[in-house]
Amino acid sequence: MATDATDGLLQMMEPDFDDVCRAAQRLQGQAHHTPILTSRTVNERVSAEVLFKAEHLQRIGAFKFRGAWNAIARLDEQQRRRGVLAYSSGNHAQAVALAAREQQTTATIVMPEDAPPAKLAATRAYGARVVLYDRYNEDREAIASDLAEREALSLIPPYDHPDVIAGQGTAAMELFKEAGEIDTLLVCLGGGGLLAGSALVARQLSPHCRLIGVEPEAGNDGQQSLARGEIVTIPAPRTLADGAATTHLGHLTFPIIRREVSDILTVSDTALTRTMRFFAERMKQFVEPTGCLAAAALLEGLIDVSNQRVGVLISGGNIDPDRYARLLTEQA
Ligand SMILES: *Cc1c(COP(=O)(O)O)cnc(C)c1O
């Protein structure tokens, strides 16, 4: 399971399906069991049966609550007394802040100074201490690990941690348990916590499921990594999909993704705003740009799914309403 003390080194181990099952038990009554949404318009457009897992309706407005809750639930008493630390461009920050407060610990969050104002405000509103940094010139991982060491805080990484990956996998677990086997599952990809967690579940509950990751065009490090067979690091990408603006996959997420994922597709910012509009207009759903990645790949026709059952993860809905309105207006 999570840690292995061989050679006195605390080494992170790859999580497995049983870890996702245990995470699901811990999340019972804490996270929402989010609905599956369907649309005849979508089904007709892509000649398939499409099931949207609505994680924008999850607590804090994104699936990140699952991994954060699970990771904090695994801490011991002493660790909880000292507090937790996270670095995030937004949703993970809110998730750790809320899960920390509800599990009687305190959260410090390292966030980029240009993070969406709604995400900064929400994180502070959940009672977290926020430490800002410049995401184009400073290394958030270095800042976070310095702070963690100085104050003996437990670091909860946004994706590269077995308990986080296992927690994120519970979203796909709900989808498969409710809907049965699926032919193709499309999952947005940042650092790969959601995709890796989904892969662990798919392999058990729907073994023939084709897994596809979807990244922003400007930040296709995952696609490059899969092609090269090693983790490729890119400069901080500028994309509307701020939740997937990661520079590299994780040491835990990459091997799982490499083994289980068939393909990684990319979508442009304009495809993301078109998809936001589609969700608003046709499905009455308020979805942030990053949350649209997987759906955009489908709706833009990047993949043939005819006559299949297709799962699409909608990952989040946190965006300032003013900015949301501006994006839809500019695009019109
Ligand atoms: C974090 C996040 C992602 C990317 O998830 P990873 O686990 O880093 O791949 C996608 N969408 C939203 C809304 C997110 O908050």
The ligand as a MOL file (V3000), in Angstrom:
LIG
                    3D

  0  0  0     0  0            999 V3000
M  V30 BEGIN CTAB
M  V30 COUNTS 15 15 0 0 0
M  V30 BEGIN ATOM
M  V30 1 C -6.9320 19.4480 -10.9040 0
M  V30 2 C -7.9340 19.5120 -11.9780 0
M  V30 3 C -7.7490 18.8050 -13.1710 0
M  V30 4 C -6.5240 17.9740 -13.4400 0
M  V30 5 O -6.4310 16.8920 -12.5580 0
M  V30 6 P -5.0660 16.0570 -12.3720 0
M  V30 7 O -5.3730 15.0710 -11.3240 0
M  V30 8 O -4.0050 17.0320 -11.9680 0
M  V30 9 O -4.7600 15.4730 -13.7000 0
M  V30 10 C -8.7520 18.8670 -14.1080 0
M  V30 11 N -9.8660 19.6070 -13.9230 0
M  V30 12 C -10.0770 20.3160 -12.8040 0
M  V30 13 C -11.3220 21.1070 -12.6730 0
M  V30 14 C -9.1160 20.2910 -11.7880 0
M  V30 15 O -9.3280 21.0020 -10.6680 0
M  V30 END ATOM
M  V30 BEGIN BOND
M  V30 1 1 1 2
M  V30 2 1 2 3
M  V30 3 2 2 14
M  V30 4 1 3 4
M  V30 5 2 3 10
M  V30 6 1 4 5
M  V30 7 1 5 6
M  V30 8 2 6 7
M  V30 9 1 6 8
M  V30 10 1 6 9
M  V30 11 1 10 11
M  V30 12 2 11 12
M  V30 13 1 12 13
M  V30 14 1 12 14
M  V30 15 1 14 15
M  V30 END BOND
M  V30 END CTAB
M  END
